[in-house]
Amino acid sequence: MSRSLPPYRYVSHVEQREGVRSGSPCVAGTGIRAVYPARLVLEAGQAPEQVAADLDLELADVYAAVAFYLDNREAMEAEEAQREALAESLRHDLPQSRSA
């Protein structure tokens, strides 16, 4: 007796596109960098269900972002460090606002 399985849907939840968030890996179809929901779950301790609801993502997208982050942690942390260094240098170069 042969049993046929239902067709599975294979979805790429994380993508990298030229011109979208400077080429950073993003949740597919969004501009949300994959590192963001991953860090909310792993570092801020938020429940994946809450992150999905807050960011208007599918739960599978959040888990995929977490898995992608864990698979690429060193590269993603290096990219974040570069972003933070650039932001700090830009803040430093901006003229200070004066309080009246």
Long-range contacts (C-beta under 8 A, 24 or more apart in sequence): 11-60, 13-58, 13-60, 13-61, 13-64, 13-65, 13-68, 14-64, 14-65, 14-68, 24-79, 25-68, 25-72, 25-76, 27-55, 27-57, 27-61, 27-64, 27-65, 28-61, 30-57, 32-57, 34-64, 34-65, 34-68, 34-69, 34-76, 35-65, 35-69, 35-76, 35-79, 35-80, 36-65, 37-61, 37-62, 37-65, 37-66, 38-65, 38-66, 38-68, 38-69, 38-70, 38-76, 39-69, 41-66, 42-66, 42-69, 42-70
